[in-house]
């Protein structure tokens, strides 16, 4: 029985990056042997065990054979006679198919170290094509390591295109897709994730609403980059690395993809037009409700934010109610950050001033500080109390607006 450190920990150690978790492969053992040593079995799809002291994951060396469609369409063989090289062969990328022995020796049968040095994301073997989820993983790794100079190798990109053409992507389950999307959006270059998916054709299958934005023109006065798809990529780059904000930015302009050609480059009403598309995406990939609510709010009200200084206090209060801004200040902050990313995601305007954020945050705080107690003492109750409270909050917003105009 021998144990080897494998995968991401070996890769990131060679890159000089911090190691967040360590995975191990055990060669020459079976399930009964692992249990006898005190390991706790946790794997559902294949034999994985938790170390009795460190709780790190130890998986038995295994091989896989394609037996159906999608991520789960595999039969797994794990036995003491499976070699380390056989286990590494079934992995996705060469940079993830390296191992380190207990003595610190690097085992690299498929050229992972050379691809690290060449900054290439390359598949280990033709078996890559058996798991369509690997397309999203490659795009995610491209988003993670783009700033280090990594690109997807031409042969791997060609294989990914073949997989898309064969219809494999259509068999992916929602939970797996959302897990990859949500992780990729928090990587250093989320725009690269979108570009890689688009280049291989998977974006059109997974997020057709986003793919449709590329090639759609916008008014150059407001969007010097003109292309809506390019604007989306710039906005993603401008957004902070927080999943709720970046996901909302990803979907904020979906309505522009269905603007009738005869009215282009104008997109009047694209905010309302995009709402059903946002809901479709969130339903398809089972997006958590809180993220879906934020994405819908940004889609519907991002232009309100851009025009905040022009809006009447009543309109601002109406927006606050629609966004539940008074009760959910953290979500409203995410909303404002997404709108700011939209404003700055424009060619040559990346460093523009955006005082709307400070104004609306101050107006929200002023409205939230209005107490119903004085109104109750004045005799207001029921529906009349609600109306009086609303009027008082609108007056508070008006005072903030006057200060900003002073």
RAVENPE-V238999 format. One line per field, one symbol per residue. ss: DSSP state (H for helix, E for strand, L for the rest). phi: phi as a letter, one per 20 degrees, with the letter a starting at -180 (. if undefined). A space follows every 10 residues. Layout:
# RAVENPE-V238999
ss=???
phi=???
This chain:
# RAVENPE-V238999
ss=LEEEEELHHH HHHHHLLLLL LLEEEEELLL HHHHHHLLLE ELLLLLLEEE LLLLLLEEEE LEEEEELLLL LLLEEEEELL LLLHHHHHHL LLEHHHLLEE LLLLLEELLL LHHHHHHHLE ELELLHHHHH LLHHHHHHHH HHHHHHHHLL EELHHHHHHH HHHHHLLHHH HLLHHHHHHH HHHHLLLLLH HHHHHHHHHH LHHHHHLHHH HLLLLLELLL LLLLLLEHHH HHHHHHHHLL LLHHHHHHHH HLLHHHHHLL HHHLLLLLLH HHHHHHHHHH HHHHLLLLHH HHHHHHHHHH HHHHHHLHHH LLHHHHHHHH HHHLLLLLHH HHHHHHHHHH HHHHLLLLLL LLLLLHHHHH HHHHHHHHLL LLHHHHHLLL LHHHHHHHHH HHHHHHHHHH HHHHHL
phi=.cdcfcmgff gfffemefde bcdcdddncc ffffffenfd fcfeebfcce ffdemfecdf gbdccfcaem feecddccbg efeffffffe ffdgfdddcc ffenfedcfc mffffffeld ecffbgfgff cfffffffff ffffdgfenf cfffffffff ffffffnfff efegffffgf fffffefgcf ffgffffffe nfffeecffe gfffneecff fecgfmffff ggffffffef fcggfffffg dfdgfffdfg gfdfefcgnf ffffgffgff ffffdlfggf ffffffffge cffgfgdgfe ffgffffffg ffelffecff ffffgfffff fffeebgndf dffbfgffff ffffffffff efgffffeof blffffffff ffffffffff ffffef
